[in-house]
Amino acid sequence: LFSTADDSLIQLTATNVIVVGTVQAGARTDGANVSAWTGRNAKVEIETTEAVVVGGKGLDANFRLVNTGGTIAATGAVNIETGSDSDGIGLTVSSSSAIYVDASGSGSLANLNTGQLSVKASGSVQLFGLVEGRDIGADVVIGSDRLVFVDGLVRSNDSVTIRGGRSAIGLGLLVGAHRFGSGGERLGGGTIDVAAGGRISLSADDGLLLNGIIGELGNGTPTLRSVTIESTGGAVSFGGQVNAVESITVNGRSVNVLENGRLKTFGSSSTVTLRASEGVVLADAVSNGGAPGTVDAPALVHLLAPSINIGGRITATPGTA
């Protein structure tokens, strides 16, 4: 499904929308599954009373039913607003699927705008594939009244904002740990990242459990400038990595840096601030090969809480960015 002109619009409204092909605004296809960008500032708008599912079963070249990825893309904006289905799900993006905006049309268009990707869901959001704002200045905003689960890649050029709600497991945002097979192949895991100088904001009404990677390292340093992480009613716990150049700021009822968790800033004057209304815990390693929970900032590590339990490490490694 394509729209080709500048400022064109693809609008889908239904109880449920399932994408097992391509929905692309500002592009055309040659009929052989090859598309080319043609229109600037084109938009995709999807609204459902229940769920949006990207990826599923489709026919291959031999007409066999196989797992197939779906794609939703535009040169202007992708706006998705969902309800909640009978399983409490609002949006699912499979591991072979993608939702993205690219105002430059992969460099083929003189973009007149910055891409905007927005998800607003009453049900839970499950991201196993790619969600991305590709052009300079692009922003990604994801919100759910329930749990947001990131087990794929969420990335944007300028900013990523994710806000979760509440769930039966006491979490509003869960970023999955990276998992690999016996041959080193990636099996899963969540990553949230931005381009150089970008910002990330993560929050939830319930707790946050971040076992993946916030701010990837390239050549030993992140591109993420600053990140703010907050729970308004629960714990913020880290079992993975958070890497930023200038600042990491965390607020919650409790803040826990678990075994193998690490929060690290890289700029020479950079800081990490952990603020909790009940307590801050840096856990020691308890398993063979495990690493203690670590907070590392060249200029300042600031812990503010009525109770602070340090079984892990606080370090001040000289800045490298």
C-alpha positions in Angstrom: 0.0 0.0 0.0 1.7 3.2 -1.2 1.0 6.9 -1.6 3.4 8.7 -3.9 2.9 12.5 -3.7 4.3 15.2 -1.5 2.1 15.7 1.6 0.1 12.5 0.7 -1.7 10.5 3.4 -2.4 6.8 4.1 -5.1 6.5 6.7 -6.2 3.2 8.1 -9.1 2.9 10.6 -10.4 -0.5 11.9 -11.0 -2.7 14.9 -7.6 -4.4 14.2 -4.9 -3.7 11.7 -2.5 -6.4 10.7 0.5 -5.5 8.4 2.2 -8.4 6.7 3.5 -6.4 3.8 4.4 -2.8 3.3 2.5 0.5 4.1 4.7 3.3 2.8 3.8 7.0 2.4 5.8 9.0 0.0 7.0 6.1 -2.2 6.1 3.9 -5.1 6.8 0.3 -6.0 7.9 -1.3 -9.2 5.7 -4.3 -8.5 8.7 -6.5 -7.7 8.9 -5.6 -4.0 11.3 -2.8 -4.7 10.2 0.7 -3.6 11.6 4.2 -4.3 10.9 7.3 -2.3 8.9 9.9 -4.3 7.0 12.3 -2.0 8.1 14.6 0.8 6.2 15.0 4.1 3.9 12.1 3.5 2.1 10.5 6.5 0.7 7.2 7.7 -2.0 7.4 10.3 -3.5 4.2 11.8 -6.2 4.1 14.4 -7.8 1.0 15.9 -10.2 0.2 18.7 -8.2 -2.9 19.5 -4.7 -3.7 18.2 -2.1 -3.1 15.5 0.1 -6.1 14.6 3.1 -5.6 12.4 4.4 -9.0 11.1 2.8 -12.4 10.9 2.1 -15.2 8.5 2.4 -14.6 4.8 3.0 -16.6 1.5 6.5 -17.0 0.2 7.5 -17.4 -3.5 6.4 -21.0 -3.4 3.1 -20.1 -1.8 4.1 -21.6 1.6 2.8 -20.0 4.7 5.8 -18.6 6.6 6.6 -15.9 9.2 6.8 -12.6 7.3 7.9 -9.2 8.4 5.8 -6.1 7.9 6.9 -2.5 7.3 5.2 0.9 8.0 7.2 3.9 6.8 6.8 7.5 5.8 8.7 10.6 4.9 6.7 12.9 7.2 5.1 11.1 10.1 3.9 7.8 11.3 1.1 8.1 13.9 -0.4 5.0 15.5 -3.2 5.1 18.0 -4.6 1.9 19.4 -7.0 0.5 21.9 -6.5 -2.8 23.6 -7.5 -6.3 22.4 -8.8 -9.2 24.5 -5.2 -10.0 25.5 -4.5 -6.5 26.6 -2.2 -5.8 23.6 -2.2 -2.5 21.7 0.8 -2.8 19.4 3.1 -5.7 18.5 6.1 -5.4 16.1 7.7 -8.7 15.2 11.4 -9.3 15.2 11.5 -9.2 11.3 9.3 -6.0 11.1 10.0 -2.3 11.1 8.2 1.0 11.7 10.3 4.1 10.7 10.3 7.7 9.4 12.9 9.1 7.0 12.2 12.7 5.8 15.2 12.4 3.5 13.9 9.3 1.7 17.2 7.5 2.2 19.0 10.6 1.0 17.0 10.8 -2.3 14.7 13.7 -1.2 15.4 17.3 -0.2 13.5 17.0 3.1 11.2 19.9 4.1 10.5 18.6 7.6 11.8 16.4 10.3 10.3 12.9 10.8 8.0 12.2 13.7 7.0 8.8 14.9 4.3 8.5 17.5 2.6 5.6 19.2 -0.2 6.0 21.7 -1.7 2.7 23.0 -4.3 1.9 25.5 -3.0 -1.7 25.6 0.6 -3.0 26.0 3.3 -2.3 23.4 5.6 -5.2 22.4 8.6 -4.2 20.3 10.7 -7.1 19.0 11.8 -5.5 15.7 12.9 -2.0 14.6 11.3 1.4 15.5 13.3 4.2 14.1 13.5 7.9 13.3 16.2 8.1 10.6 16.5 11.6 9.4 18.3 14.5 11.1 16.1 15.9 13.9 13.7 12.9 13.9 11.9 12.1 17.1 10.3 8.9 18.4 7.5 9.0 21.1 6.0 5.8 22.4 3.3 5.8 25.2 1.1 3.1 26.7 -1.4 2.9 29.5 0.1 -0.6 30.2 3.5 -2.2 29.8 6.0 -1.2 27.1 8.3 -4.2 26.4 11.4 -3.4 24.2 13.2 -6.5 23.0 14.3 -5.1 19.7 15.9 -1.7 18.6 14.3 1.7 19.2 16.5 4.4 17.8 16.1 8.0 16.6 18.3 10.8 15.5 17.3 13.5 18.0 15.2 12.0 20.8 13.5 8.9 22.0 10.7 9.3 24.6 9.0 6.2 26.1 6.3 6.3 28.8 4.7 3.2 30.2 1.8 2.8 32.4 0.9 0.0 34.9 0.8 -3.8 34.6 0.0 -6.9 36.7 3.8 -7.5 37.1 4.4 -4.1 38.6 6.2 -2.7 35.6 5.5 0.0 33.1 8.6 -0.4 31.0 10.7 -3.5 30.5 13.9 -3.6 28.3 14.9 -7.2 27.7 18.4 -8.6 28.3 20.5 -9.4 25.3 20.5 -13.1 24.6 22.8 -15.1 22.2 22.8 -18.6 20.8 25.6 -21.2 21.0 27.0 -19.9 17.7 26.9 -16.3 18.8 23.8 -15.4 16.9 21.5 -12.8 18.5 18.3 -14.3 20.0 16.8 -11.1 21.4 17.4 -8.2 23.7 16.4 -4.5 23.8 18.4 -1.5 22.8 17.4 2.2 22.9 19.7 4.7 21.3 20.0 8.1 19.5 22.5 9.8 17.2 25.3 12.1 18.5 24.0 14.7 20.9 20.6 13.1 21.2 18.4 12.6 24.3 16.4 9.8 25.8 13.6 10.0 28.3 12.1 6.8 29.9 9.3 6.9 32.4 6.4 4.8 33.8 3.7 5.0 36.4 4.8 1.5 37.6 8.4 0.3 37.8 11.1 0.2 35.2 13.4 -2.9 34.7 16.2 -2.1 32.2 18.1 -5.2 31.4 19.2 -4.3 27.9 21.3 -1.4 26.6 20.5 2.3 26.8 23.0 4.2 24.7 25.1 1.8 22.6 28.9 2.1 22.6 30.7 2.8 19.3 34.5 2.8 19.4 34.2 2.7 23.2 32.0 5.8 23.7 28.2 6.5 23.3 26.5 9.0 21.1 23.7 9.5 23.7 24.2 12.9 25.4 21.8 12.6 28.3 19.2 10.3 29.7 16.4 10.8 32.2 14.7 7.8 33.8 11.8 8.0 36.2 9.1 6.0 37.9 6.3 7.9 39.5 5.2 5.0 41.7 7.6 2.1 41.6 11.2 1.0 41.5 13.8 1.7 38.8 16.1 -1.3 38.4 19.1 -1.8 36.1 20.4 -5.2 35.1 22.0 -3.9 31.9 24.0 -0.9 30.7 23.2 2.8 30.5 25.9 4.8 28.7 25.8 8.6 28.2 28.3 11.4 27.5 27.0 14.1 29.8 24.4 12.9 32.4 22.3 10.1 33.7 19.5 11.1 36.0 17.3 8.5 37.7 14.3 9.1 40.0 12.1 6.5 41.6 10.6 5.1 44.8 13.7 2.9 44.9 16.7 2.7 42.6 18.5 -0.6 42.2 21.7 -1.3 40.3 21.6 -5.1 40.1 24.3 -7.6 39.4 25.8 -6.9 36.0 24.1 -3.5 35.9 26.2 -0.5 35.0 25.5 3.2 34.7 28.4 5.1 33.1 29.0 8.6 31.8 32.0 9.5 29.6 32.5 13.3 29.5 35.2 14.8 31.7 32.6 16.9 33.6 29.8 14.3 33.4 27.5 13.2 36.3 25.2 10.4 37.5 22.4 11.2 39.9 20.3 8.6 41.6 17.4 9.9 43.7 14.9 7.7 45.6 12.2 8.4 48.1 12.9 5.0 49.9 16.3 3.7 49.1 19.2 3.2 46.7 20.9 -0.2 46.3 24.1 -1.1 44.5 24.1 -4.9 44.5 27.2 -7.1 44.8 27.8 -10.0 42.4 26.1 -13.2 43.6 26.7 -15.6 40.7 29.9 -17.1 39.1 31.2 -14.6 36.5 28.7 -11.9 37.6 29.8 -8.3 38.0 28.8 -6.1 40.9 26.3 -3.2 40.2 28.4 -0.3 39.1 28.0 3.5 38.9 30.8 5.3 37.1 31.1 9.1 36.4 34.3 11.2 35.9 33.0 14.3 37.7 30.2 13.4 40.2 28.1 10.4 41.4 25.3 11.8 43.5 23.1 9.4 45.5 20.1 10.9 47.4 17.9 8.6 49.5 16.9 7.9 53.1 18.7 4.5 52.8 21.7 3.8 50.7 23.1 0.2 50.5 26.4 -0.1 48.6 27.5 -3.7 47.9 28.6 -2.8 44.4 31.0 -0.2 43.1 31.1 3.5 42.7 34.0 4.6 40.5 35.4 7.8 38.8 37.0 6.7 35.6 38.6 9.7 33.7 36.5 11.0 30.8 37.0 9.8 27.3 34.4 11.9 25.4 
